[in-house]
Amino acid sequence: MRNYLIKSLWLISLMLIFISPFNGFAEQNVRIHGFVSQGYLKSSSNNFLAETDKGTFQYNDMGLNFQYFTGDKVSIGAQLGARDLGDVGNDKVGVNWVYGDYKWRDWLGFRAGIMKASSTLYGENRDVDSLHTWIIMPQSLYNEQQRDASQGLKGISLYGNIDMASMGMLKYDLRMADLQVGLDSGTAQTIIASGGVSSVTDISFDTLYAWSLRWKAPIDGLQVGADGAMTGGLFQAISPNPYYDPTNPLFGPETLNISIDTKEVLSTSYSLEYVYRDLILTTEWSISDQKVAYYVTGTPPGSYTKTKATSYYFSASYRFLDWLEMGTYYSKSVADDDERGPDNELKDICLTTRFDITDNMTFKLEAHSMKGTYGVSAGDDGSLDDSWNLFGAKVSYNF
């Protein structure tokens, strides 16, 4: 069924592209867009997101989307996409989002289907590279490996824009959805890396409840945001038995079936953006609380450990010319506030130069000075360096 849906959407999209120049009705009611990007990443040591220690081209995105407007209030849309990020994606084509939308009034609309998360300032358009200054967005809030968890939200949304006259505009979004995350996803890779397990055999999330607020202040260019989400999950995994002894069967099998139970996962984030002519200043920060228990499957879970993580970044970008933009950011992630140290932190100072070759094509160069090893794996020599560098280049085209 899924393969049939994918093939059908590809066919519909290609047909719409073909007929739209010759059909006035299609030109008025159908919007078709797409994008493709290819990047290269190289680190001085360690591996980050992919096998960057050796340098890798396994970093690309592509997508084709369309929206059909049946009138002033109703629209439908879909996007097919594929990406490659090391072991994640491998250019497998899938449905990124597909939904129906009914906008009753400016202040109240309804959407149902498979949607992207509306949390954070750039959560809904982060996969379109041409819309951003950076090659790698600040990983403190825009974790590339876990991007799949924020794209496949199957559920419903209530949204709207409330005009507050002299107080500006308030945009809101309320969502209830199920997360569509596969065993080959970046989220599964994150569980393997952070949970000390060798593989993940099952992923089950609780229903996600999320809210988002954006206040466009009466001051030109100023936007303030707040987001929240609540969920939980149960992950089944296989882990090496630390007590295994092939000469003594009393110590059990070589591997164990492990359950990782997360409860009361509550994430809140806050954002501030100010645009003045060609200057953009942004900051976002996030706090996440959860209870986690690791236990052998089939046994009582025992006690839950409460953890708190903090992430934030500050960024600035400036467009010097129509074809030249430069930017910088400082990003910091702390996996557990109670256990600070190199293994639980990642600090990133980034410098980016963006060249707009044409209205549809961009080329970017980027350098990162990194400190810490959270979310980082060892390089070819098997060691982890606390201080290291990452370099990137990326070309993107959109239509």
DRENDO-1510 file (C-alpha; in Angstrom, 1 decimal, always signed):
<recs>
REC; n; res; u; v; w
REC; 1; MET; +0.0; +0.0; +0.0 .
REC; 2; ARG; +2.8; +2.4; +0.9 .
REC; 3; ASN; +4.7; +1.7; -2.3 .
REC; 4; TYR; +1.5; +2.2; -4.3 .
REC; 5; LEU; +0.9; +5.6; -2.6 .
REC; 6; ILE; +4.4; +6.8; -3.3 .
REC; 7; LYS; +4.3; +5.8; -6.9 .
REC; 8; SER; +0.9; +7.4; -7.3 .
REC; 9; LEU; +2.0; +10.7; -5.8 .
REC; 10; TRP; +5.1; +10.8; -8.0 .
REC; 11; LEU; +2.9; +10.2; -11.0 .
REC; 12; ILE; +0.4; +12.9; -10.0 .
REC; 13; SER; +3.2; +15.4; -9.4 .
REC; 14; LEU; +4.8; +14.7; -12.7 .
REC; 15; MET; +1.5; +15.0; -14.5 .
REC; 16; LEU; +0.8; +18.3; -12.8 .
REC; 17; ILE; +4.2; +19.6; -13.8 .
REC; 18; PHE; +3.5; +18.6; -17.4 .
REC; 19; ILE; +0.0; +20.0; -17.8 .
REC; 20; SER; +0.4; +23.2; -15.7 .
REC; 21; PRO; +1.9; +25.4; -18.4 .
REC; 22; PHE; -1.0; +24.6; -20.8 .
REC; 23; ASN; -3.8; +24.7; -18.4 .
REC; 24; GLY; -4.9; +28.1; -17.0 .
REC; 25; PHE; -6.9; +26.4; -14.2 .
REC; 26; ALA; -3.9; +24.5; -13.0 .
REC; 27; GLU; -1.8; +27.6; -13.0 .
REC; 28; GLN; -4.2; +29.3; -10.6 .
REC; 29; ASN; -5.0; +26.4; -8.3 .
REC; 30; VAL; -1.8; +24.2; -8.2 .
REC; 31; ARG; +1.5; +25.1; -6.8 .
REC; 32; ILE; +4.5; +22.8; -7.5 .
REC; 33; HIS; +7.9; +23.2; -5.9 .
REC; 34; GLY; +11.0; +21.0; -5.5 .
REC; 35; PHE; +14.5; +21.1; -4.2 .
REC; 36; VAL; +17.7; +19.1; -4.3 .
REC; 37; SER; +21.0; +19.6; -2.4 .
REC; 38; GLN; +24.3; +17.9; -2.3 .
REC; 39; GLY; +26.8; +18.4; +0.5 .
REC; 40; TYR; +30.3; +17.3; +1.6 .
REC; 41; LEU; +31.5; +17.0; +5.2 .
REC; 42; LYS; +35.0; +16.5; +6.6 .
REC; 43; SER; +36.2; +16.5; +10.2 .
REC; 44; SER; +39.7; +16.8; +11.6 .
REC; 45; SER; +38.9; +13.8; +13.8 .
REC; 46; ASN; +35.9; +11.9; +15.2 .
REC; 47; ASN; +32.8; +11.1; +13.1 .
REC; 48; PHE; +29.8; +13.4; +13.3 .
REC; 49; LEU; +26.4; +12.6; +11.5 .
REC; 50; ALA; +28.3; +10.4; +9.0 .
REC; 51; GLU; +31.9; +9.1; +8.4 .
REC; 52; THR; +33.3; +12.6; +8.3 .
REC; 53; ASP; +36.7; +11.6; +9.5 .
REC; 54; LYS; +37.5; +10.4; +6.0 .
REC; 55; GLY; +35.3; +13.0; +4.3 .
REC; 56; THR; +31.9; +12.0; +2.9 .
REC; 57; PHE; +29.4; +13.0; +0.2 .
REC; 58; GLN; +26.6; +11.1; +2.0 .
REC; 59; TYR; +24.8; +14.3; +2.8 .
REC; 60; ASN; +22.0; +15.2; +0.5 .
REC; 61; ASP; +18.3; +16.1; +0.4 .
REC; 62; MET; +15.7; +16.1; -2.4 .
REC; 63; GLY; +11.9; +16.7; -2.4 .
REC; 64; LEU; +9.0; +17.3; -4.7 .
REC; 65; ASN; +5.8; +18.9; -3.3 .
REC; 66; PHE; +2.5; +20.3; -4.6 .
REC; 67; GLN; -0.5; +22.0; -3.2 .
REC; 68; TYR; -3.9; +22.1; -4.8 .
REC; 69; PHE; -6.4; +24.8; -3.8 .
REC; 70; THR; -10.0; +24.0; -4.4 .
REC; 71; GLY; -11.2; +27.4; -3.2 .
REC; 72; ASP; -10.5; +30.1; -0.6 .
REC; 73; LYS; -10.8; +27.7; +2.3 .
REC; 74; VAL; -9.8; +24.2; +1.3 .
REC; 75; SER; -6.4; +22.9; +0.1 .
REC; 76; ILE; -4.5; +19.6; -0.1 .
REC; 77; GLY; -0.8; +19.1; -0.2 .
REC; 78; ALA; +1.9; +16.4; -0.3 .
REC; 79; GLN; +5.7; +16.1; -0.5 .
REC; 80; LEU; +7.8; +13.1; -1.6 .
REC; 81; GLY; +11.3; +13.2; -0.4 .
REC; 82; ALA; +14.6; +11.4; +0.1 .
REC; 83; ARG; +17.8; +12.1; +1.9 .
REC; 84; ASP; +21.1; +10.6; +2.8 .
REC; 85; LEU; +23.0; +11.2; +6.0 .
REC; 86; GLY; +25.6; +8.5; +6.6 .
REC; 87; ASP; +23.6; +5.4; +7.6 .
REC; 88; VAL; +20.3; +7.3; +7.7 .
REC; 89; GLY; +17.9; +7.6; +4.8 .
REC; 90; ASN; +20.1; +6.1; +2.0 .
REC; 91; ASP; +18.1; +8.0; -0.6 .
REC; 92; LYS; +15.0; +6.0; +0.1 .
REC; 93; VAL; +11.9; +7.8; -1.3 .
REC; 94; GLY; +9.1; +8.3; +1.2 .
REC; 95; VAL; +6.1; +10.6; +2.0 .
REC; 96; ASN; +7.4; +13.5; +4.1 .
REC; 97; TRP; +3.9; +15.0; +4.5 .
REC; 98; VAL; +0.5; +14.8; +3.0 .
REC; 99; TYR; -2.6; +16.6; +4.5 .
REC; 100; GLY; -5.9; +18.2; +3.9 .
REC; 101; ASP; -6.5; +21.8; +5.2 .
REC; 102; TYR; -9.7; +23.7; +5.9 .
REC; 103; LYS; -9.3; +27.4; +6.8 .
REC; 104; TRP; -12.6; +28.6; +8.2 .
REC; 105; ARG; -11.4; +32.0; +9.3 .
REC; 106; ASP; -8.0; +33.7; +9.6 .
REC; 107; TRP; -8.1; +32.8; +13.3 .
REC; 108; LEU; -9.2; +29.2; +13.0 .
REC; 109; GLY; -8.1; +26.5; +10.6 .
REC; 110; PHE; -8.1; +22.7; +10.7 .
REC; 111; ARG; -5.5; +20.3; +9.2 .
REC; 112; ALA; -5.4; +16.5; +9.2 .
REC; 113; GLY; -2.9; +14.0; +7.8 .
REC; 114; ILE; +0.9; +13.5; +8.0 .
REC; 115; MET; +2.5; +16.8; +9.0 .
REC; 116; LYS; +5.8; +18.4; +10.1 .
REC; 117; ALA; +6.3; +19.6; +13.7 .
REC; 118; SER; +5.6; +23.3; +14.1 .
REC; 119; SER; +8.0; +23.6; +17.1 .
REC; 120; THR; +11.0; +25.9; +16.8 .
REC; 121; LEU; +11.3; +28.8; +14.4 .
REC; 122; TYR; +12.5; +26.8; +11.4 .
REC; 123; GLY; +11.0; +23.4; +12.1 .
REC; 124; GLU; +8.6; +23.3; +9.2 .
REC; 125; ASN; +11.0; +24.4; +6.5 .
REC; 126; ARG; +14.3; +23.1; +7.8 .
REC; 127; ASP; +14.7; +20.5; +4.9 .
REC; 128; VAL; +14.7; +23.3; +2.3 .
REC; 129; ASP; +18.4; +24.3; +2.3 .
REC; 130; SER; +17.9; +27.5; +0.2 .
REC; 131; LEU; +15.8; +29.1; +3.0 .
REC; 132; HIS; +18.6; +29.1; +5.5 .
REC; 133; THR; +22.1; +30.6; +5.8 .
REC; 134; TRP; +23.7; +27.5; +7.3 .
REC; 135; ILE; +24.8; +24.1; +5.9 .
REC; 136; ILE; +24.3; +22.5; +9.3 .
REC; 137; MET; +21.7; +24.2; +11.4 .
REC; 138; PRO; +22.5; +24.6; +15.1 .
REC; 139; GLN; +22.4; +21.0; +16.4 .
REC; 140; SER; +21.3; +22.0; +19.9 .
REC; 141; LEU; +17.7; +22.5; +18.6 .
REC; 142; TYR; +17.9; +21.1; +15.0 .
REC; 143; ASN; +19.4; +17.6; +15.5 .
REC; 144; GLU; +19.9; +16.2; +12.0 .
REC; 145; GLN; +19.8; +12.6; +13.0 .
REC; 146; GLN; +16.4; +13.0; +14.8 .
REC; 147; ARG; +14.8; +15.0; +12.0 .
REC; 148; ASP; +12.6; +12.1; +11.0 .
REC; 149; ALA; +10.9; +12.2; +14.4 .
REC; 150; SER; +9.7; +15.8; +13.6 .
REC; 151; GLN; +8.5; +15.1; +10.1 .
REC; 152; GLY; +6.1; +12.1; +10.2 .
REC; 153; LEU; +3.5; +13.4; +12.6 .
REC; 154; LYS; +0.2; +11.6; +11.7 .
REC; 155; GLY; -2.7; +13.5; +13.4 .
REC; 156; ILE; -4.7; +16.7; +13.5 .
REC; 157; SER; -3.9; +20.4; +14.0 .
REC; 158; LEU; -5.9; +23.5; +14.9 .
REC; 159; TYR; -4.2; +26.7; +13.9 .
REC; 160; GLY; -4.8; +30.4; +13.2 .
REC; 161; ASN; -3.7; +34.0; +13.2 .
REC; 162; ILE; -5.2; +36.4; +15.7 .
REC; 163; ASP; -5.0; +40.1; +14.8 .
REC; 164; MET; -4.4; +42.0; +18.0 .
REC; 165; ALA; -4.4; +45.4; +16.3 .
REC; 166; SER; -1.8; +47.7; +17.9 .
REC; 167; MET; -0.4; +44.7; +19.8 .
REC; 168; GLY; +0.7; +42.8; +16.7 .
REC; 169; MET; -0.3; +39.4; +15.4 .
REC; 170; LEU; -0.4; +36.1; +17.4 .
REC; 171; LYS; -0.1; +32.8; +15.5 .
REC; 172; TYR; -0.9; +29.5; +17.2 .
REC; 173; ASP; -0.8; +25.8; +16.4 .
REC; 174; LEU; -2.3; +23.0; +18.6 .
REC; 175; ARG; -1.4; +19.4; +17.5 .
REC; 176; MET; -2.2; +15.8; +18.6 .
REC; 177; ALA; -0.4; +13.2; +16.6 .
REC; 178; ASP; +1.4; +9.8; +16.5 .
REC; 179; LEU; +5.1; +9.8; +15.6 .
REC; 180; GLN; +6.0; +7.6; +12.6 .
REC; 181; VAL; +9.6; +6.5; +13.3 .
REC; 182; GLY; +11.1; +3.4; +11.7 .
REC; 183; LEU; +13.9; +1.1; +12.8 .
REC; 184; ASP; +16.2; +2.4; +10.1 .
REC; 185; SER; +15.7; +6.0; +11.2 .
REC; 186; GLY; +18.1; +8.5; +12.6 .
REC; 187; THR; +16.2; +8.4; +15.9 .
REC; 188; ALA; +17.0; +4.6; +16.1 .
REC; 189; GLN; +20.6; +5.4; +15.5 .
REC; 190; THR; +20.5; +8.0; +18.3 .
REC; 191; ILE; +19.1; +5.4; +20.7 .
REC; 192; ILE; +21.9; +3.0; +19.8 .
REC; 193; ALA; +24.6; +5.6; +20.3 .
REC; 194; SER; +23.2; +7.0; +23.6 .
REC; 195; GLY; +21.7; +3.9; +25.1 .
REC; 196; GLY; +24.7; +1.6; +24.7 .
REC; 197; VAL; +22.8; -1.0; +22.8 .
REC; 198; SER; +23.8; -2.8; +19.6 .
REC; 199; SER; +20.4; -2.6; +17.8 .
REC; 200; VAL; +16.8; -1.5; +18.2 .
REC; 201; THR; +14.1; -4.0; +17.5 .
REC; 202; ASP; +10.9; -2.0; +18.2 .
REC; 203; ILE; +9.9; +1.6; +18.6 .
REC; 204; SER; +6.6; +2.7; +20.2 .
REC; 205; PHE; +5.7; +6.3; +21.0 .
REC; 206; ASP; +2.8; +7.6; +23.1 .
REC; 207; THR; +0.5; +10.1; +21.5 .
REC; 208; LEU; +2.2; +13.5; +21.1 .
REC; 209; TYR; +0.5; +16.6; +22.4 .
REC; 210; ALA; +2.1; +19.8; +21.2 .
REC; 211; TRP; +1.5; +23.6; +21.1 .
REC; 212; SER; +3.2; +26.5; +19.4 .
REC; 213; LEU; +2.8; +30.3; +19.7 .
REC; 214; ARG; +4.4; +33.0; +17.6 .
REC; 215; TRP; +3.9; +36.7; +18.4 .
REC; 216; LYS; +4.8; +39.1; +15.7 .
REC; 217; ALA; +5.3; +42.3; +17.8 .
REC; 218; PRO; +4.3; +45.7; +16.6 .
REC; 219; ILE; +8.1; +46.4; +16.3 .
REC; 220; ASP; +9.1; +45.7; +12.7 .
REC; 221; GLY; +11.1; +42.6; +12.4 .
REC; 222; LEU; +10.6; +41.3; +15.9 .
REC; 223; GLN; +9.2; +37.8; +16.5 .
REC; 224; VAL; +8.9; +35.9; +19.8 .
REC; 225; GLY; +8.0; +32.3; +20.1 .
REC; 226; ALA; +7.2; +29.6; +22.6 .
REC; 227; ASP; +6.6; +25.8; +22.1 .
REC; 228; GLY; +5.8; +22.8; +24.1 .
REC; 229; ALA; +5.4; +19.0; +23.6 .
REC; 230; MET; +4.6; +16.1; +25.8 .
REC; 231; THR; +5.0; +12.4; +24.9 .
REC; 232; GLY; +6.7; +9.2; +25.9 .
REC; 233; GLY; +8.0; +6.0; +24.4 .
REC; 234; LEU; +9.0; +2.4; +24.8 .
REC; 235; PHE; +12.0; +1.1; +22.9 .
REC; 236; GLN; +13.0; -2.6; +22.6 .
REC; 237; ALA; +16.7; -3.2; +22.0 .
REC; 238; ILE; +19.4; -5.8; +22.0 .
REC; 239; SER; +22.4; -5.2; +24.3 .
REC; 240; PRO; +25.6; -7.1; +25.0 .
REC; 241; ASN; +25.5; -8.9; +28.4 .
REC; 242; PRO; +28.2; -7.3; +30.5 .
REC; 243; TYR; +28.4; -10.5; +32.7 .
REC; 244; TYR; +28.5; -13.0; +29.9 .
REC; 245; ASP; +31.0; -15.8; +30.4 .
REC; 246; PRO; +31.2; -18.6; +27.8 .
REC; 247; THR; +32.6; -20.9; +30.4 .
REC; 248; ASN; +29.9; -20.4; +32.9 .
REC; 249; PRO; +26.2; -20.6; +31.8 .
REC; 250; LEU; +25.0; -19.1; +35.1 .
REC; 251; PHE; +26.0; -15.7; +33.8 .
REC; 252; GLY; +23.3; -15.9; +31.1 .
REC; 253; PRO; +23.3; -15.5; +27.3 .
REC; 254; GLU; +25.7; -13.4; +25.3 .
REC; 255; THR; +23.1; -10.7; +24.5 .
REC; 256; LEU; +20.0; -9.4; +26.4 .
REC; 257; ASN; +16.7; -8.1; +25.3 .
REC; 258; ILE; +16.5; -4.6; +26.8 .
REC; 259; SER; +13.5; -2.3; +27.3 .
REC; 260; ILE; +14.1; +1.5; +27.4 .
REC; 261; ASP; +11.0; +3.1; +28.9 .
REC; 262; THR; +10.8; +6.9; +28.7 .
REC; 263; LYS; +7.9; +8.6; +30.6 .
REC; 264; GLU; +6.7; +12.1; +31.2 .
REC; 265; VAL; +8.8; +13.5; +28.4 .
REC; 266; LEU; +8.2; +17.3; +28.4 .
REC; 267; SER; +10.0; +19.7; +26.2 .
REC; 268; THR; +9.6; +23.4; +26.1 .
REC; 269; SER; +11.5; +25.9; +23.9 .
REC; 270; TYR; +11.6; +29.7; +23.5 .
REC; 271; SER; +12.7; +31.7; +20.5 .
REC; 272; LEU; +13.5; +35.3; +19.6 .
REC; 273; GLU; +14.2; +36.7; +16.1 .
REC; 274; TYR; +14.9; +40.2; +15.0 .
REC; 275; VAL; +15.3; +41.3; +11.4 .
REC; 276; TYR; +16.6; +44.7; +10.6 .
REC; 277; ARG; +17.1; +45.3; +6.9 .
REC; 278; ASP; +19.8; +42.7; +5.9 .
REC; 279; LEU; +20.7; +41.7; +9.5 .
REC; 280; ILE; +19.0; +38.7; +11.2 .
REC; 281; LEU; +19.6; +38.0; +14.9 .
REC; 282; THR; +18.2; +34.8; +16.4 .
REC; 283; THR; +18.3; +32.9; +19.6 .
REC; 284; GLU; +16.4; +29.7; +20.7 .
REC; 285; TRP; +16.7; +27.6; +23.8 .
REC; 286; SER; +15.1; +24.4; +24.9 .
REC; 287; ILE; +14.6; +22.5; +28.2 .
REC; 288; SER; +13.7; +18.8; +28.2 .
REC; 289; ASP; +12.7; +16.7; +31.2 .
REC; 290; GLN; +12.0; +13.0; +31.2 .
REC; 291; LYS; +12.0; +9.8; +33.3 .
REC; 292; VAL; +14.0; +6.8; +31.9 .
REC; 293; ALA; +14.3; +3.2; +33.0 .
REC; 294; TYR; +16.5; +0.5; +31.5 .
REC; 295; TYR; +15.6; -3.1; +32.3 .
REC; 296; VAL; +15.7; -6.6; +30.9 .
REC; 297; THR; +12.5; -7.2; +29.0 .
REC; 298; GLY; +10.0; -9.2; +30.9 .
REC; 299; THR; +11.3; -8.1; +34.3 .
REC; 300; PRO; +9.9; -5.2; +36.4 .
REC; 301; PRO; +11.2; -1.8; +35.3 .
REC; 302; GLY; +12.5; -0.9; +38.7 .
REC; 303; SER; +13.2; +2.8; +39.4 .
REC; 304; TYR; +13.1; +5.6; +36.9 .
REC; 305; THR; +15.9; +8.1; +36.6 .
REC; 306; LYS; +14.9; +11.7; +36.0 .
REC; 307; THR; +17.0; +13.7; +33.6 .
REC; 308; LYS; +17.0; +17.2; +32.4 .
REC; 309; ALA; +18.7; +18.5; +29.2 .
REC; 310; THR; +19.4; +22.1; +28.2 .
REC; 311; SER; +20.1; +23.3; +24.7 .
REC; 312; TYR; +20.5; +26.8; +23.1 .
REC; 313; TYR; +22.1; +28.8; +20.4 .
REC; 314; PHE; +22.8; +32.4; +19.3 .
REC; 315; SER; +23.1; +33.3; +15.6 .
REC; 316; ALA; +23.7; +36.3; +13.4 .
REC; 317; SER; +23.7; +36.6; +9.6 .
REC; 318; TYR; +24.1; +39.6; +7.3 .
REC; 319; ARG; +23.5; +39.9; +3.5 .
REC; 320; PHE; +26.3; +42.1; +2.2 .
REC; 321; LEU; +25.3; +41.8; -1.5 .
REC; 322; ASP; +22.5; +40.3; -3.4 .
REC; 323; TRP; +24.7; +37.2; -4.0 .
REC; 324; LEU; +26.7; +37.2; -0.7 .
REC; 325; GLU; +25.6; +36.4; +2.8 .
REC; 326; MET; +27.7; +35.5; +5.9 .
REC; 327; GLY; +26.7; +34.2; +9.3 .
REC; 328; THR; +27.9; +32.8; +12.6 .
REC; 329; TYR; +26.4; +31.0; +15.6 .
REC; 330; TYR; +27.3; +29.5; +18.9 .
REC; 331; SER; +25.4; +26.4; +19.8 .
REC; 332; LYS; +25.5; +24.3; +23.0 .
REC; 333; SER; +23.9; +21.0; +23.9 .
REC; 334; VAL; +23.9; +19.4; +27.4 .
REC; 335; ALA; +22.5; +15.9; +27.5 .
REC; 336; ASP; +22.1; +15.7; +31.3 .
REC; 337; ASP; +22.4; +18.8; +33.5 .
REC; 338; ASP; +23.5; +16.6; +36.5 .
REC; 339; GLU; +26.4; +15.0; +34.6 .
REC; 340; ARG; +28.1; +17.8; +32.8 .
REC; 341; GLY; +31.4; +17.0; +31.0 .
REC; 342; PRO; +32.8; +16.3; +27.6 .
REC; 343; ASP; +30.8; +13.1; +27.0 .
REC; 344; ASN; +27.5; +14.9; +27.7 .
REC; 345; GLU; +28.2; +18.3; +26.0 .
REC; 346; LEU; +28.7; +19.6; +22.5 .
REC; 347; LYS; +29.8; +23.2; +21.9 .
REC; 348; ASP; +29.9; +24.5; +18.4 .
REC; 349; ILE; +31.2; +27.8; +16.9 .
REC; 350; CYS; +30.1; +28.1; +13.3 .
REC; 351; LEU; +31.1; +30.4; +10.4 .
REC; 352; THR; +29.2; +30.3; +7.1 .
REC; 353; THR; +29.5; +32.0; +3.7 .
REC; 354; ARG; +26.6; +31.7; +1.3 .
REC; 355; PHE; +26.8; +32.5; -2.4 .
REC; 356; ASP; +23.5; +33.0; -4.4 .
REC; 357; ILE; +24.7; +31.9; -7.8 .
REC; 358; THR; +21.3; +32.4; -9.3 .
REC; 359; ASP; +17.8; +33.0; -7.9 .
REC; 360; ASN; +17.4; +29.3; -7.7 .
REC; 361; MET; +20.9; +28.0; -6.9 .
REC; 362; THR; +23.1; +28.5; -3.8 .
REC; 363; PHE; +26.6; +27.4; -2.8 .
REC; 364; LYS; +27.8; +27.4; +0.8 .
REC; 365; LEU; +31.1; +27.0; +2.7 .
REC; 366; GLU; +31.1; +26.4; +6.4 .
REC; 367; ALA; +33.6; +25.8; +9.3 .
REC; 368; HIS; +32.9; +24.5; +12.8 .
REC; 369; SER; +35.1; +24.6; +15.9 .
REC; 370; MET; +33.7; +21.9; +18.1 .
REC; 371; LYS; +34.3; +21.0; +21.8 .
REC; 372; GLY; +32.8; +17.9; +23.4 .
REC; 373; THR; +31.7; +14.4; +22.2 .
REC; 374; TYR; +28.0; +14.3; +22.8 .
REC; 375; GLY; +26.4; +12.7; +19.7 .
REC; 376; VAL; +29.9; +12.0; +18.3 .
REC; 377; SER; +31.5; +8.7; +17.4 .
REC; 378; ALA; +35.1; +7.6; +17.2 .
REC; 379; GLY; +37.1; +8.1; +14.1 .
REC; 380; ASP; +39.1; +5.5; +12.2 .
REC; 381; ASP; +41.8; +5.3; +14.9 .
REC; 382; GLY; +39.1; +4.4; +17.5 .
REC; 383; SER; +39.7; +7.5; +19.7 .
REC; 384; LEU; +37.5; +10.4; +20.6 .
REC; 385; ASP; +39.0; +13.9; +20.6 .
REC; 386; ASP; +37.4; +16.5; +22.9 .
REC; 387; SER; +38.4; +19.4; +20.6 .
REC; 388; TRP; +38.0; +19.0; +16.9 .
REC; 389; ASN; +36.9; +20.8; +13.7 .
REC; 390; LEU; +34.3; +20.2; +11.0 .
REC; 391; PHE; +34.2; +21.6; +7.5 .
REC; 392; GLY; +31.4; +21.5; +4.9 .
REC; 393; ALA; +30.4; +22.6; +1.4 .
REC; 394; LYS; +26.9; +22.4; -0.1 .
REC; 395; VAL; +25.2; +23.3; -3.4 .
REC; 396; SER; +21.4; +23.5; -3.6 .
REC; 397; TYR; +18.8; +24.1; -6.2 .
REC; 398; ASN; +15.1; +24.8; -5.8 .
REC; 399; PHE; +12.2; +25.5; -8.1 .
</recs>
